[in-house]
Amino acid sequence: MKSIKGFLLLLVFTISCVSCEVRTAGNSGQIPPGQAKKIYGTQSAKPFAPGQNK
């Protein structure tokens, strides 16, 4: 009986860990343009915004 309870507890724990999903912002994990601007010390975030590149 103890082995069945242990197995069920392990199963529930495993399922709860596997079901967790880490989500990031879009752009495949890239940092937002405003943060990139701060890091690189530029005046404008325009070069870091994907929609603003020509």
N, CA, C and O atoms as a GROMACS GRO file, in nm:
protein
  216
    1MET      N    1   0.082  -0.120   0.000
    1MET     CA    2   0.000   0.000   0.000
    1MET      C    3   0.086   0.126   0.000
    1MET      O    4   0.052   0.225  -0.064
    2LYS      N    5   0.200   0.121   0.073
    2LYS     CA    6   0.288   0.238   0.078
    2LYS      C    7   0.350   0.265  -0.060
    2LYS      O    8   0.368   0.381  -0.099
    3SER      N    9   0.380   0.158  -0.132
    3SER     CA   10   0.443   0.178  -0.263
    3SER      C   11   0.344   0.242  -0.362
    3SER      O   12   0.384   0.320  -0.448
    4ILE      N   13   0.217   0.208  -0.349
    4ILE     CA   14   0.116   0.267  -0.437
    4ILE      C   15   0.100   0.416  -0.407
    4ILE      O   16   0.092   0.497  -0.499
    5LYS      N   17   0.096   0.451  -0.279
    5LYS     CA   18   0.086   0.593  -0.240
    5LYS      C   19   0.210   0.670  -0.286
    5LYS      O   20   0.199   0.783  -0.334
    6GLY      N   21   0.326   0.610  -0.269
    6GLY     CA   22   0.450   0.674  -0.312
    6GLY      C   23   0.453   0.694  -0.462
    6GLY      O   24   0.495   0.799  -0.512
    7PHE      N   25   0.408   0.593  -0.534
    7PHE     CA   26   0.404   0.603  -0.680
    7PHE      C   27   0.308   0.711  -0.725
    7PHE      O   28   0.341   0.790  -0.814
    8LEU      N   29   0.190   0.716  -0.664
    8LEU     CA   30   0.092   0.819  -0.700
    8LEU      C   31   0.144   0.959  -0.667
    8LEU      O   32   0.125   1.053  -0.743
    9LEU      N   33   0.211   0.971  -0.552
    9LEU     CA   34   0.267   1.101  -0.515
    9LEU      C   35   0.375   1.143  -0.614
    9LEU      O   36   0.380   1.259  -0.656
   10LEU      N   37   0.460   1.049  -0.652
   10LEU     CA   38   0.564   1.079  -0.751
   10LEU      C   39   0.502   1.115  -0.886
   10LEU      O   40   0.550   1.206  -0.954
   11LEU      N   41   0.398   1.046  -0.925
   11LEU     CA   42   0.330   1.073  -1.052
   11LEU      C   43   0.268   1.213  -1.053
   11LEU      O   44   0.282   1.286  -1.151
   12VAL      N   45   0.200   1.249  -0.945
   12VAL     CA   46   0.138   1.382  -0.936
   12VAL      C   47   0.246   1.490  -0.939
   12VAL      O   48   0.230   1.592  -1.006
   13PHE      N   49   0.354   1.469  -0.866
   13PHE     CA   50   0.464   1.566  -0.864
   13PHE      C   51   0.525   1.583  -1.003
   13PHE      O   52   0.552   1.695  -1.047
   14THR      N   53   0.548   1.471  -1.071
   14THR     CA   54   0.607   1.475  -1.206
   14THR      C   55   0.516   1.548  -1.304
   14THR      O   56   0.562   1.630  -1.383
   15ILE      N   57   0.388   1.518  -1.299
   15ILE     CA   58   0.293   1.583  -1.390
   15ILE      C   59   0.286   1.733  -1.362
   15ILE      O   60   0.277   1.813  -1.455
   16SER      N   61   0.290   1.770  -1.234
   16SER     CA   62   0.283   1.913  -1.203
   16SER      C   63   0.408   1.987  -1.249
   16SER      O   64   0.400   2.103  -1.290
   17CYS      N   65   0.522   1.922  -1.243
   17CYS     CA   66   0.646   1.986  -1.289
   17CYS      C   67   0.651   1.995  -1.442
   17CYS      O   68   0.696   2.095  -1.497
   18VAL      N   69   0.605   1.892  -1.509
   18VAL     CA   70   0.610   1.889  -1.655
   18VAL      C   71   0.511   1.988  -1.714
   18VAL      O   72   0.536   2.043  -1.821
   19SER      N   73   0.400   2.011  -1.646
   19SER     CA   74   0.298   2.098  -1.702
   19SER      C   75   0.334   2.246  -1.691
   19SER      O   76   0.270   2.330  -1.754
   20CYS      N   77   0.437   2.278  -1.613
   20CYS     CA   78   0.480   2.418  -1.602
   20CYS      C   79   0.547   2.459  -1.733
   20CYS      O   80   0.630   2.386  -1.787
   21GLU      N   81   0.510   2.574  -1.781
   21GLU     CA   82   0.565   2.622  -1.907
   21GLU      C   83   0.621   2.762  -1.885
   21GLU      O   84   0.553   2.850  -1.832
   22VAL      N   85   0.743   2.780  -1.926
   22VAL     CA   86   0.805   2.911  -1.913
   22VAL      C   87   0.776   2.989  -2.040
   22VAL      O   88   0.805   2.944  -2.150
   23ARG      N   89   0.718   3.106  -2.023
   23ARG     CA   90   0.685   3.189  -2.138
   23ARG      C   91   0.768   3.315  -2.136
   23ARG      O   92   0.789   3.376  -2.031
   24THR      N   93   0.815   3.352  -2.252
   24THR     CA   94   0.891   3.475  -2.264
   24THR      C   95   0.815   3.569  -2.355
   24THR      O   96   0.719   3.530  -2.422
   25ALA      N   97   0.856   3.690  -2.357
   25ALA     CA   98   0.796   3.785  -2.450
   25ALA      C   99   0.828   3.741  -2.592
   25ALA      O  100   0.917   3.658  -2.611
   26GLY      N  101   0.761   3.795  -2.688
   26GLY     CA  102   0.786   3.758  -2.827
   26GLY      C  103   0.928   3.788  -2.871
   26GLY      O  104   1.013   3.816  -2.786
   27ASN      N  105   0.955   3.785  -2.994
   27ASN     CA  106   1.086   3.813  -3.053
   27ASN      C  107   1.191   3.712  -3.012
   27ASN      O  108   1.309   3.746  -3.006
   28SER      N  109   1.152   3.589  -2.985
   28SER     CA  110   1.245   3.479  -2.956
   28SER      C  111   1.339   3.510  -2.840
   28SER      O  112   1.457   3.474  -2.845
   29GLY      N  113   1.290   3.574  -2.739
   29GLY     CA  114   1.370   3.598  -2.620
   29GLY      C  115   1.458   3.720  -2.627
   29GLY      O  116   1.539   3.742  -2.538
   30GLN      N  117   1.444   3.802  -2.730
   30GLN     CA  118   1.522   3.924  -2.739
   30GLN      C  119   1.471   4.024  -2.637
   30GLN      O  120   1.357   4.017  -2.593
   31ILE      N  121   1.557   4.118  -2.600
   31ILE     CA  122   1.516   4.221  -2.506
   31ILE      C  123   1.438   4.330  -2.578
   31ILE      O  124   1.459   4.350  -2.698
   32PRO      N  125   1.351   4.400  -2.509
   32PRO     CA  126   1.274   4.507  -2.573
   32PRO      C  127   1.364   4.620  -2.623
   32PRO      O  128   1.473   4.641  -2.570
   33PRO      N  129   1.320   4.693  -2.725
   33PRO     CA  130   1.404   4.799  -2.782
   33PRO      C  131   1.447   4.904  -2.680
   33PRO      O  132   1.560   4.953  -2.685
   34GLY      N  133   1.358   4.938  -2.587
   34GLY     CA  134   1.394   5.039  -2.487
   34GLY      C  135   1.505   4.992  -2.395
   34GLY      O  136   1.590   5.071  -2.355
   35GLN      N  137   1.503   4.863  -2.361
   35GLN     CA  138   1.609   4.809  -2.275
   35GLN      C  139   1.741   4.804  -2.351
   35GLN      O  140   1.846   4.833  -2.294
   36ALA      N  141   1.737   4.766  -2.479
   36ALA     CA  142   1.859   4.762  -2.560
   36ALA      C  143   1.919   4.902  -2.572
   36ALA      O  144   2.041   4.919  -2.569
   37LYS      N  145   1.833   5.002  -2.585
   37LYS     CA  146   1.878   5.140  -2.593
   37LYS      C  147   1.954   5.178  -2.466
   37LYS      O  148   2.060   5.242  -2.473
   38LYS      N  149   1.901   5.140  -2.352
   38LYS     CA  150   1.966   5.171  -2.225
   38LYS      C  151   2.100   5.099  -2.212
   38LYS      O  152   2.198   5.157  -2.165
   39ILE      N  153   2.104   4.973  -2.253
   39ILE     CA  154   2.227   4.894  -2.241
   39ILE      C  155   2.338   4.952  -2.328
   39ILE      O  156   2.451   4.967  -2.284
   40TYR      N  157   2.304   4.984  -2.453
   40TYR     CA  158   2.405   5.032  -2.547
   40TYR      C  159   2.426   5.183  -2.542
   40TYR      O  160   2.518   5.235  -2.606
   41GLY      N  161   2.343   5.253  -2.466
   41GLY     CA  162   2.363   5.397  -2.446
   41GLY      C  163   2.336   5.483  -2.568
   41GLY      O  164   2.396   5.589  -2.583
   42THR      N  165   2.247   5.440  -2.654
   42THR     CA  166   2.216   5.521  -2.772
   42THR      C  167   2.103   5.618  -2.741
   42THR      O  168   2.036   5.606  -2.638
   43GLN      N  169   2.083   5.714  -2.828
   43GLN     CA  170   1.981   5.816  -2.807
   43GLN      C  171   1.841   5.767  -2.845
   43GLN      O  172   1.742   5.814  -2.790
   44SER      N  173   1.833   5.672  -2.939
   44SER     CA  174   1.705   5.628  -2.990
   44SER      C  175   1.694   5.476  -2.984
   44SER      O  176   1.793   5.405  -2.999
   45ALA      N  177   1.573   5.427  -2.963
   45ALA     CA  178   1.549   5.283  -2.964
   45ALA      C  179   1.513   5.233  -3.104
   45ALA      O  180   1.493   5.114  -3.124
   46LYS      N  181   1.505   5.325  -3.199
   46LYS     CA  182   1.461   5.290  -3.334
   46LYS      C  183   1.547   5.181  -3.399
   46LYS      O  184   1.491   5.092  -3.463
   47PRO      N  185   1.678   5.183  -3.386
   47PRO     CA  186   1.757   5.076  -3.450
   47PRO      C  187   1.732   4.937  -3.391
   47PRO      O  188   1.760   4.837  -3.457
   48PHE      N  189   1.680   4.930  -3.272
   48PHE     CA  190   1.659   4.802  -3.206
   48PHE      C  191   1.518   4.748  -3.228
   48PHE      O  192   1.490   4.633  -3.194
   49ALA      N  193   1.428   4.830  -3.283
   49ALA     CA  194   1.291   4.787  -3.306
   49ALA      C  195   1.282   4.718  -3.442
   49ALA      O  196   1.316   4.778  -3.543
   50PRO      N  197   1.236   4.591  -3.446
   50PRO     CA  198   1.233   4.517  -3.572
   50PRO      C  199   1.148   4.583  -3.680
   50PRO      O  200   1.181   4.572  -3.798
   51GLY      N  201   1.041   4.649  -3.645
   51GLY     CA  202   0.955   4.712  -3.744
   51GLY      C  203   1.011   4.842  -3.799
   51GLY      O  204   0.958   4.895  -3.896
   52GLN      N  205   1.116   4.892  -3.738
   52GLN     CA  206   1.173   5.019  -3.781
   52GLN      C  207   1.295   5.004  -3.870
   52GLN      O  208   1.347   5.104  -3.920
   53ASN      N  209   1.342   4.882  -3.888
   53ASN     CA  210   1.461   4.861  -3.973
   53ASN      C  211   1.423   4.864  -4.119
   53ASN      O  212   1.320   4.809  -4.159
   54LYS      N  213   1.506   4.930  -4.198
   54LYS     CA  214   1.481   4.939  -4.343
   54LYS      C  215   1.570   4.842  -4.416
   54LYS      O  216   1.565   4.833  -4.538
   0.00000   0.00000   0.00000
